[in-house]
Amino acid sequence: MTAIIQTLVVLLVVIAAVAVIAARLAIPPAILLVVTGVVLALIPGLPTVPLAPEFVLLVVLPPIIYSSAVAMSWREFRFNLRPISLLSVGCVTFTTIATAAATHWLLGFSWSVGFVLGAIVSPPDAVAPLSIARRMQLPRRILVILEGEGLANDATALILYRFAVMAVSGGVFSFGQAAGMFTAILAGEILWGIGVGWLMLRLRRWVRDPRIEITVSILTPFVAYWPPQHLGGSGVLATVTAGLYISWNGLRLISAATRLQGIFFWDLLIYLIEGIVFLITGLQTRTLIAGIRGYSIAELALSAAVVCVVVIAARFVWMYPATYLPRWLFPALRRRDPSPPWQWPFVLAFTGVRGIVSLAAALAIPLATEGGQPFPDRDLILFLTFAVIFVTLVGQGLMLPAVIRALGLANAGRQERDADRAEEFAARRQAIEAAIERLEALGTERDLSKEALETLRTRHRDRLKRVEHRSSDSDDPHRTLTDLHDEIELLLIDAERQRINELYRRGLLKDEARRRIERELDLRTAHLANIRGEQ
């Protein structure tokens, strides 16, 4: 137990160090963590850090999927359901078939083993591409499609993976039976996810305690994921459905205090989980090398090149027909949703980065078939999976910013972002005006004093003036008035903080009161920092 804790602490130290370096180099931490893991794995004498596939699939994957689903906009997900489905179901299936065909004809794999490998390497991981895409300010719709695909593609891949492993182990496969089971799994998981989301929201509303509610939120992805996974499904779609349900309905059922604390908690939790997983992915290099000693370097290089080229090319081959063919076939769709420029499907195709789900699925391949024979080409499948992850994550990931600039998409979403800001200012203005109207009504209903009314009126009018100033300054690249206002307010908050600490050190303020005041000052600072960062 002590060794496990020490290893975990060392991993956290490495993650922190890599995060600092990645921030300085403007590289997604996921890429640098995998490279660091590979380097550490090749150093003689360092202990091996095993990666249990059950740990990834049953413990790590549910909270990551759930967190992304809760952060996702249901309205945007529903509007982009067609392209998301074409990628998360269609492209994953197409990549699986293409990989199986290529490995069968070019590398001599059996069809069933080829389908196992294809299902493993077919689902992209959106973590690194999304961080780059947001930093490069790509159009919002591209971000939504990437995020939505990342939510749903694991479900398709893991279901196909189970069917393929069953075909290898049992030697029998029925397409009709598999198709019927696939449909039943999708329908069952959607219903289960909605039920879990509904139940957990009502439970959280009933307890009304932020600490208990956050604890329930931690349990939610596992309640959604484990039962379908145990019954033969993937659990992914149920977790996504529960997260989207909570995202859509949580605003009116989750308290403000819980949302505020939950955001900080979940951000840190997912950051640490993803960091540990990407680092451990690289650390599996030593284990993979030990399993491929029976293969020649030429054989390994050829196999890796074939699989990587097929996986990358299949996404490009699928992307353009999936983008333009439906619009050519259905004029109503073309009128409602005009065709995007060719650069959009290209950048979406280039973001086909593979990650931890592929490695976990490869490690989960059974050692033997039902007949007691060793699972065919298991060690080679592990090596090829890692090769695809490394080539796509490190190679494509590092090239992605240059590709975005070459396509002319860098900062393409800035105008869209400015329009969103204008919409936000209009909404803020209307909200404050509604509060002022309600204040006047309350003054009549409750016979409030003139002093109290005037104080509240002044506060809300000041808020309204500030919103109007921000709205009028939004077209000014320098935003002189807004920047000055924020700078002065930050200085005033700092003065309050210094005085509170001074009173506390002199024994004139209790610790509990100090913490409450500091929390309010921290929230005000974070609010200003968030607004300044968005500008």
N, C-alpha and C positions, 0 to 999 in steps of 0.2 A: 504493500500500500504506500509506504514511504517512497519507494522508487517511482511509483506512478505520479505522486504529487510532485516530486522533484523534476520528473520529465515534463509535466505540465507547466511548471514554473519556467523551466528553460525554454519551452516552446513560446510562452508568453513574452519572455525577454527577447527572443529572436523576432517575434512578430512586431514588437514595439520598435526594435532597431530597424527592421526592414521598412516599417511604415514611415519612419523619419527619412530614410534614404529615398524611398519612393516619392515622398512629397517633394523632396529637393530636386529629383530628376523628372518629376511630372509623369511618372509611370504608374499604371494601376498596381496597387500592392499585390493583387493576385498573381500577376506575371512574375514579379520579383520574388515572391514567396516560393513559387514552384521552382524557379532557378536556384534559389538559396537551398531549398530542400535537396535538390539534385547534387549540389556541391557538397553539402554536409554528408549525404549518403555515401559519397565516394571517398571520404576521409577515413583511412584505416583506424580502427580502434574505437570509433564512436559506436554506441549501442544502437541496435536496430529498433525502430519504432513501428510496430505492426499496425496495420489498418484493418480492423474487423469490418467486413462488409455489412454485417447485421447492425453494427453501431452506426454506420453511415445511413443505411436505408431506413432504420427504425427510430433512430435518435436524432441524427443531424438533419436529415432531409425534411421532416415535418415542420419544424419551426421556421426553416428558411423559406419553404413554400408558403406557409401561412402568413408570415410577415410580409412577403411580397404581394400576396393576394389582398391583404388588408390595406396596404398602401396603394393598391391599384384602384383607379376610378371605374366603377361598374358601368357608368354611362359610356366612357371611352372604350372599355372592353367590349361592350355590347355593339357599339357602332363599328368596331373593327373586328367583329367576330369572324367574318368571312376570311380576311387575310390571315388572321391568327389561326383559324382552323386549317386553312390550306397549308400553313407551315407546320403547325404542331401535330397534325395528323397526316396530311398529304406528303409533306416533304420528309418527315421522319420515315414513313412507310416506303417512299420512293428511294431514300438513301439506304434503307435496310435491304431492299431488293437489289439495288445496284451493287452494293458491297458484296452481297451473297453471290451474284452472277460473276463479278470480277474475280473474286477469290476462288470460285469454282473453276472457271475457265482458264485463269492465268496462274493460279497458285496450287491448283489441285485439291482444294478443300471439298468436302462433301457439301451438298446443298444445305443440309440441316446445320452443319457447323458454320457455314458461311452466313446463314441467317442469324445464328447466335452472335457472331461478330458484328454483323450489320446492325442488329438491334442495340448492341452495346454502344457503338460509336455514332449512332444516328442522332441523339438529342443534343443540341447545342446548350451551352451554359451562358447565360446573359450577364453575369456579374461584371466581368472585365469590360466587355463591349459597351455596356450601359454606362459605366463610369466614364469611359472615353467619349461616348456619344453626348452625354450631358455636358461635359467640359467643352466639347467642340460646338455646342449649341446647335445640334441637328434639329430639324423640324419635329414638333411634338408628336406627330402621327408615327414617325419612324420609331421614336422612343416607346410609344404605347404598343406598337406591334412587336418590338423586340421583347418588351417586358411581358406581354401577354403570351407570346410564344414560349418564353422561358417558364411560365407557369404551367402550361398544359402539355408541352412536348414530352416531359418525363413520363407522364401517364401512358401515352401511346407506346413509347420505347420499352417501358418495363413490362407492359402487357405482351408486346411482341416478343420480348426476351423470354418471358415465361413459356410462351407457346413453343419457341424454338428450342429451349432447354428440354422441355418435355418430349419434343420430337427426337432429339438426340438420345435422351436417356431411355425412352420407351420404344423408339423406332417406329412409331405410328403417328401420323398427323392427318387430320381431316379438316379441309378448308371450311366446309359448311359448318361443322361443329365449332371451329374456332371463331368464325364470323358471328354466329349466334351468341357465343359466350362473350365476345368482345362487346356486342350491343348491350347485353344484359349487365355487364360490368359498368359500362358508361352510365346507363340509366340508374342502376342501383347506387352508384357512388354519388351521383348528383343529388338524388333524394336523400341519401344519408348525410351529405354535407349540409343541405338546407336544414335538415332536422337538428343537426349538431349546432349550427349557427343560431337557430331559433332558441334552442334550449339554453345555450351558454349566455346569450344576451339577456334572457329572462332571469337566469340565475344571478348574473352580475347586477342586474337592476334590483334584485331582491336583497342582496347582501349589503349594497351601498357602502362598501369600505374599500378604498383604493388598494390596500395591500392584498386583501382577499380577491378583489377583482383581477388584479394583475396575476395572482397565482392561478386563478381560473383561466386567464388568457394563456398562460403557459401550458396548461393541460389541454386546451382546446385542440391544437393541431394533432396531438397524440390520440385524443378521443376520435377525431375525424379520420385519422390515418390508419391506426392499428387494426380495427375490426375488418374493414374491406381488404386490407393487405393479408390478414390471417385467413380470410375466406377465399383467397385466390385472385383478388383484384390487385391494383397497384397502390391504392390509398391516396395517390396524388390528386386525382380529380375531386375526391371528397374533401380533401384539405383545401384545395383551391376554391371550391364552392362555398365551404364554410367561411373562408376568409373574405370572399366577395360579398357574401350575405351580411357579414358583420360590418364590412366597409360601408355598405349601402344603408344599413339600419342603425349603426352604432351611434350616429350623431344625436339621435333623440333618446337613446337608452343608456348611454355611458356618460357618467358625470365628467365635468370639466377637470376636476382634480385627478381622476383616474387617467383621462386622456393625456394630461400634462406629464404625469409621472410615467405612464406606460410608454410614451414616445421615447423618452430618454433611456428607459430600461431596455426596450426592444432594439433600439439602435445599437447600444453597447453589446447586447447579447449576440445579435446577428454578426456584428463586426468581429467579435472574438471567435465565433463558430466558423465563419468563413476563413478567417486567418489561419486557424489551426488546421482546417481541412486542406487548404491549398498547400500549406507547409508540409503536412504529412504526405500529401500526394507526391511531392518531390522526393520525400524520404523513402518512398517505396522503390527507388532505383536499385538499391542493393538487392532487395528480394527478387526483383525482376531479372537482374543479371544472373543471379544464382540459378534461375529456372531455365535459362536459354543456352546453357553451356553445350547442349547437344546439337545446336544449330551453327552453321558456319556464318561468318560475318557477311559474306555475299548473299546468302539466303535471307538473312535478317534484313539487310539493306533493301533488297529487291521487294520483299514482302511489305516492308514499311512504306516504301515509295509507292507501290501499287495502291495500298489501302488509303494512304493520305491523299493521293491524287484523286481517287474515286470519291472519297468523302467530300472533299472540297468542291470538285467539279459537279457532283450530283446536286448540290445546293444551287449552283449557278444555273444548271440545266433546268431545274424545277422552277426557279424564281420567276423568270421572264414569262413563260406561258401562264403560270399561276396569277401573275399580275395583270397581263393584258388580254389573255384569251377570254375570261368571263365577260369583259367589257365589249369585246368584239362580238360575242355570241348574244349578248343581252343588251339591246340599246337602252332600255330603261335603267339598267345599272350604270351604263356609261353616262347617262344624263344626270343621274343622282350622284354618282361618284366618278368624276372624270379621271382619265388615266394620268398617273404621276409621270414626271420626267424619268428618263432611263437611268439617271444617277441613283434614284431611290432604290429600285430593286437591286442595283449593283452593290450599294453599300449594305443593304440587308443580307445579300448573299455573302458578302465578305465577312460578316460577323458570326459565321458558323463556328464558334469556338467551343471546344469540348472541355468538360470539367469532371468534377468529382463523382457525379452519378455514373458516368461511363466506367470509371475505375472501380467503383464499388460493385457495379454489376459484374464486371469481369472477375473480381476477386470472389464473388458469390457463386461462380460456376462450381457445381459439385465436382469432387475429385474423381468420382466413378459414376458410371451409368447404373440403371436398375439391374442390369445383368452382371454387375461386378467388374466390368472392364473399365480401365482408366478413361476418363473423358477425353475424347480426341482433341489433340492440339491445344490443350488447355494453357500450357505455358506460353505457346506462341500467341494465342489470343491475348493473354495478359500483356505481352511485350508490344503487340500491335496497337492495343488500346492505349498504352502509355505513349507510344510514338505519336499517335493521332492527337492526344491531349497536348503533348509538348509542342508539336509542330503548329497546331492551330492556336493554342493559347499564347505561346511565346512568339512564334513567327507572325501569324496574322495579327495578334494583339499589338505587337510593337509597330507593325506596318499600318495599322488602321488610321492613326492620325494623318499620316502622309497621304493615304488613299482618300480620306475625307477632304483634305485640302485640294488634291488633284482633281477631284470631282466637282469642286466649287461649292461644296455643302457646308464648309466651315462657317459658322455664324448665320447659316441660312434660316435658323429659327428665331433670329433676333427680332425681326419685324413682328412675327407671331407673338413673341414674348412681350413686346411693347403693347400690342393690342390686348393681351391678357392683363397687363398692368392697368391699362385704361379701364378695362371692365372691372377690375378689382377696386379701383378708386371710385368708380360709379356705385358699386355695391356698398362700399364703406360709407359713402355719402348718404345713400338712401337709408342705411341702417341707423346712422346717427340722427338723421332727420326723423325716422320713426321713433327713436328714443326721445327726442325733443317733444314730438307730438304726444307721446305717452306721458311725459313729465307734466305737460300742461293739463292733461286730463286728470292725472293724479292730484295735481294742485287743487282742482275743483272738487274732486271726490273726497279727499281726505283733509281738506282745509289746512294745507301746509302753510307754514309761516313764510312771509315774503323773503326773509333772509335765507332760509333753506332753499326756496325755489330759485332765488337769484344765484346762489352758489352753484347749484346743479346746472342752471342755464349757462352760466359762464364757462363751466367745465366742458359742457358738450359743445358749446359754440367754439371754444378754443380747439377742440378736437376736429370740428368741421372745418375751421380755417386751416388747420394743419393738413388735412386731407386735400383741400383745395389747392394749397401751396404745392403739395407733392404732385398733384395732377398737372398743375400749370408748369411745374419745373421738369416734368418727365421728358419733354422734347429738348430740354437744354442739356447738352452732353456734360456740362460741368456741374449742374444742379447746385449752384452756389448757395442759394437761400436754404435749401433742405440740408445740405452738408453742414452748414454753419449751425443750424438749429440742432441737428443730431450731435455735433461735436460739443456744443454748450451743454446739452442735456446729459451727455456722458460725463462731462467734467463735474456737473452738479451731483450726479449719482456717486461719483468718486468721492466728492466732499462729504456726502452723507455717510458713505461707508467708512471713511476715516474717523468721523466723529463717533459713529457707533462703536468702532473698535476701541477708540480712546475711552469712552464711557465704560466699556466692558472691562478693559484693563485696570481701570481705577476702581472697579467693584461697584459701580453705580448702575449696572444693568445685569440682570440675570441671564444665564446662558440660554435658556429656552426662548426668552424674548429676543435675544440677539440673533438666534437662528431664524426666527420668524421674519425679522426685519431684513436680515441678509438674504433670505429666500426671495422676498419681494424685490429687493434691489437687483438680485441676480436675474429674476424674470424680466424686469424692465431693461436690463442690459442686454439680455438675450434677444428681447423683442427688437431693440434698436439694431443690434448686430445683424439680425435676420433681414430686416428691411434694407439696411445698407448693403448687405451681401446680394440681395435680389436685384438691386439697382446696378 
